[in-house]
């Protein structure tokens, strides 16, 4: 193999590795955000089941515990859930683009169906109405 070919091959492999690392980093971030979502779900469930006093609950914020009103705590967790969901969707969108770039660099065809999105609740209702009618 000529010197130029070796250099070109090394550049290609470096580019593929860099793109693949980007995809894996986003995937790890999505997993971490899912873990946080599950913790929030557990906290919301505990708030619903806890027969304690309705006015305040003890919450861990960072590395300290504070008393907060139950409803305020619930609102904070629900806002965090919405924020996490937005972040996950943003990362998934970025990941789709990065995977397509990786496949393009490798000379492989785009994965069919990879850019599909689930129906929104409104779209699902419309489909249900159409199918029933």
TARAPE-V566459 format. One record per pair of residues at least 4 apart in sequence whose C-alpha atoms are under 7 Angstrom apart, sorted by the first residue. I is the first residue (numbers start at 1). J is the second residue. D is the distance in whole Angstrom. If there is no record, write none. Layout:
# TARAPE-V566459
[[I,J,D] [I,J,D]]
This chain:
# TARAPE-V566459
[[1,5,6] [1,6,7] [2,6,6] [3,7,6] [4,8,6] [5,9,6] [6,10,6] [7,11,6] [8,12,6] [9,13,6] [10,14,6] [11,15,6] [12,16,6] [13,17,6] [14,18,6] [15,19,6] [16,20,6] [16,102,6] [16,105,7] [17,21,6] [18,22,6] [19,23,6] [19,98,7] [19,102,6] [20,24,6] [20,102,7] [21,25,6] [22,26,6] [23,27,6] [23,95,6] [23,98,6] [23,99,7] [24,28,6] [25,29,6] [26,30,6] [26,91,6] [26,95,7] [27,31,6] [28,32,6] [29,33,6] [30,34,6] [30,88,6] [30,91,7] [31,35,6] [32,36,6] [33,37,6] [33,84,6] [33,88,7] [34,38,6] [35,39,6] [36,40,6] [37,41,6] [37,81,6] [37,84,7] [38,42,6] [39,43,6] [40,44,6] [40,77,6] [40,81,7] [41,45,6] [42,46,6] [43,47,6] [44,48,6] [44,74,7] [45,49,6] [46,50,6] [54,70,6] [55,69,5] [55,70,6] [56,67,6] [56,68,5] [56,69,4] [56,70,5] [57,67,5] [57,68,6] [57,69,6] [57,70,6] [58,65,6] [58,66,5] [58,67,4] [58,68,6] [59,65,5] [59,66,5] [59,67,6] [59,68,7] [60,64,6] [60,65,4] [60,66,6] [61,65,6] [68,72,7] [68,73,6] [69,73,6] [70,74,6] [71,75,6] [72,76,6] [73,77,6] [74,78,6] [75,79,6] [76,80,6] [77,81,6] [78,82,6] [79,83,6] [80,84,6] [81,85,6] [82,86,6] [83,87,6] [84,88,6] [85,89,6] [86,90,6] [87,91,6] [88,92,6] [89,93,6] [90,94,6] [91,95,6] [92,96,6] [93,97,7] [94,98,6] [95,99,6] [96,100,6] [96,115,7] [97,101,6] [98,102,6] [99,103,6] [100,104,6] [100,110,6] [101,105,6] [102,106,6] [103,107,6] [103,108,5] [103,109,7] [103,110,6] [104,108,6] [104,109,7] [119,123,6] [119,124,6] [120,124,6] [121,125,6] [122,126,6] [123,127,6] [124,128,6] [125,129,6] [126,130,6] [127,131,6] [128,132,6] [129,133,6]]
